[in-house]
Amino acid sequence: MKIYTLCILAFAALMSYLFAALPAAPESSEGLPAYKVMVLGFDGLDPEFLETLISQGKLPHFERLLREGAYAPCLTFKPTKSVVIWTSIATGKRMEKHGIVDWMLLTGDRREKVLATGNVRRTEAMWNIASSAGRDVQIVNWWATWPAEPVRGEMVSNHYPKAKGNTLDEVTYPPELVAELEPYSSIEREIVRQQIANAGIPVYAPEVAESTFRPSDNFRREFRASAGHFVEDLLVEWVAHHLLETRGQRDLFGIIFRNADIFSHFLWRFIDRRTAERVFRLLMVDKVPLTPELETTMNQAYARVLESVYVHEDRRLGRLLERAGPETVVIVVSDHGFQFRPYGFYHYGLDAGGGTLAPPGVIFLWGEPIRRGARLRTPTVFDVTPTVLYLLGLPVGEDMDGRVLTEAIVPKVLAERNIAWVATHDTGTRGGEPRPSPIDDDILEELQRLGYVR
Ligand SMILES: [Zn+2]
């Protein structure tokens, strides 16, 4: 045998050994390898506060996504109601199509308003589409996912952290999962207060509340309730890591954290008094119109206050990034940001008409097929699902209102994998009456406190 034949044989043996050692990526409908996707949702994360804090070196994990991935503020729409927008993010569709148009919906006989529940949704969400196509999913705390939907994998509905693991049916899928999560459902209050204090986030005490800029009754209520929300996000994070640990990372992972939104609603009263007094006097007493300069002054002052909250979320992001396998694309998204108005910082109840846009959120993409340092071209909340489907190797619905964010993807991958289309993923079998639950009163009270429901 000639020496070069031996070399070729040895080379072939080595190659087959190397390839056998690689885990096979699941094949897409076109026979091309698909990626896994993690959608990490941070309700109310604002581009201006985030960019300010990144530029100051305060948020190393977001900074990493910015440097190594693709980013832009993410356009959203009015009414900026989280439940409506997150359903658009999960379906790629406007609210007229998906049917979750408000926090409260009328029942069929139009006599009663009930909280919007997931079974009202008329269209398939990304987790339904992925499940039907044989991809497995893990969904935790997504808005309007109670009752938990049968999926290929696990769903922990957004009623789970409120139900604290008891009395409520269909809080997880599969149903027996709730018992497994039981150890996470009791958290000592004192530990939580300690955690909030350690994060440098203000902890409620009457004297702390009264020391702020013009405290109001509503502010006191929101501040007092914030520890409870903080607990819910802790629970959500623990459950997510439990699932990732015990089940491994599924093809599609999706989660929503609410801290950024909850704290941004009321912490602006902690803006340093001199700045706040000066700006409010100009606007309210001297009747000076709100200029971009004044807005910037207030935004920068508020970024300083929100630093502790954003740093906390940055660490949370870092812990999840560690879980993402090499074949994963991470998408970080928020449903809206916040905007300064002469009466505080809001994303909701902004002057009707008046030409103001819904304050944009953010979107990042990060992973092997994503272009480093790319700036996205006016992405919208409708683009998330089409992009997720493309990355999973699944067809995009022609009836979706968004697009695949192709400018985020490296040209080689785009050239190898065309976007596949299907007329619709819907079968016309979804949609129904909103379903009341025993924890509706608690949720309603919370929505009223946040000013979402009157
Ligand atoms: Zn929101």
Boltz pocket constraint, residues with backbone or C-beta under 6 A from the ligand:
constraints:
  - pocket:
      binder: B
      contacts: [[A, 43], [A, 44], [A, 80], [A, 81], [A, 82], [A, 261], [A, 335], [A, 336]]
      max_distance: 6.0
